[in-house]
Structures are given as C-alpha cells and as structure tokens.
C-alpha cells in the first residue's frame, strides 16, 4: 500500500499457496459455483446412464470437479453435517460422487456409515440412501443427525446396524431394498473404511480397526467388497476413500492394497484422485513435532488421501 495524491492505493497480493496453484494450473475447490442441483436441463438434454449432467450444458457445471487433484477448502458444515466424529470424511467427497454417479431418486449404499455424512448428502441432493454401521453408538448418532437434515426431495434413508463382512447383513440390505424401494439393487456404493489401526474406533473385535495384521485387514475389507457386489447395478460405480499408514518405520500403502482387492472382485479402475488433508486433527497441535520426526526418520508427513473410482464390469 502507498499514498498517491493523498489517496491510498491498496495492492492485493496473492499468498504463496495461491501462486503455486496458479503456476501449476490447479483448481482450488471452494463450492462458489452455481450448484449442479439447480441447473436447468436443455430442451433436449444429453445425459449418461449414471447421472443427470446435461452434456449440452456442460460448461454450467462448474461445481463438479473433473481434475485428479482435489484441493478442498474448509469442511462443509451446511445442514446437519458435523465434524465431531474423529475419522469421518468431509461431505464434499460424497457430494461429488453422488452428483457424478447417480440420478435423482436413485439409491446410494454406504458400507461404513459412521456418523451419517453420506446419507445427509443424499437428503440434500435428492437421492435415497442406505447405510451399514457396526457400532450401536454410531448408529444412534447417525440417526439423530440425519433426522435433523431437511428432506426437500422426500427421499428415504435407512440404517442397518450390522457387520458388513458377513452375508447376513447383505441379506438385510436386500430385504430393505425390496420392502422400502421395490428394488433389488443400488446405483452407487461408497466405502470409507478405517485406515486399518490408525484410529481405534471401538473395542469390537469385528471392527476393521482392530484387525491384528495388514493381511487380516485386507481379507476383511475384501469380504465387504465381495458381499456387496451383487447389490450394485451393472456398469455402476463404487467409490473407495482410503489413506495409507506409517508403521514400524515403513510406509504401508493401504490405498493400493485395497485397490487391488476391489479389482479382484469384479471391478475395473476408472480414476484415482488425490485429495489434500488439511488440519488433520490428530496432528494439528503437533505439526512441528511431526516435522522433526520426519526429518529424523527419512519419511514425509501424510497430507493426502485417495479417492478411487471403480466401475462394475
């Protein structure tokens, strides 16, 4: 800022991160664009079998990300969304997945529901949602939060308390599909499993966070993929949100291990997205300590996770 003719001239400077993004041509998603949910269709809309995006108006869908690097802004706290549950994912992830891979009134299945983020997004976007959750306390909290969310599109949401690694739970999903939706299948599956033992969510022996080894974790995760395969419509999508871990002085690529398990169970890989992790609660108050550890240990601090998109063969 300087004075000229007794007037103040203010120069707006860009911060370092903004300059880097501009140089690399990276979009920083802030959800300021017109929401896809309110964009009108053209007279003769051109859409795919798996979403409502009108390709004749493709330039209008500025809020839908098509890059493989997602730099998301602050966590969406609209409606009933809550960040109180340590380890839940940001609502922007299911928001993007639902808009990209479903049509209005279709059915989304979340196999690791947690506090209900996906089903809250379903209500906001006009999709029906079914969630599976192992822990009774989380089922109770998810129901409370989902009930708080308005339901302008009059969609249905259902929560099944159960172990997603056993066939009986899948049978319960099938029963709900028939009774509540007159359907045999869902049109999108979202999976956000524990990143093995990074966060201890419970003492339940069936909780994937309590598996003793990486191999056991992967076996149980693979069972979830296998169990739910028949629930998904042909050619529709499965979205996996997963991160890696560091253990015994070694980087453990859980993301690529779990990716392989999905591929082994009848899916093909369509895309891999890298998403930034900002303000990780577990490390927020100890950034300098982690930096010192990284410098001494020869590793890099986790600042990203993966969102993988698969299509049923």
Buried (B, 14 or more C-beta within 10 A) or exposed (E): EEEEEEEEEEEEEEEEEEEEBEEEEEEEBEBEEEBBBEBEEEEEEEEEEBBBBBEBBEEBBBBBBEEEBBBBBEBBEEBBBBBEBEBBBBBBBBBBBBBBBBBEBBBBBBBBBBBBBBBBBBBBBBBBBBBBBBBEEBBEBBBEBBEBBEBEBEBBBBBBBBBBBEEEBBEBBBEBBEEBBEBEBBBBBBBBBBBBBBEEBBEEEBBBBBBEEBEEBBEBBBBBBBBBBEBBBEEBBBBBBBBBBBEEEEEBBBBEBBBEBBBEBBBEBEEBBBBEBEEBEEBEEEEEEBEEEBEEEEBEEBEBBBBBBBBBE
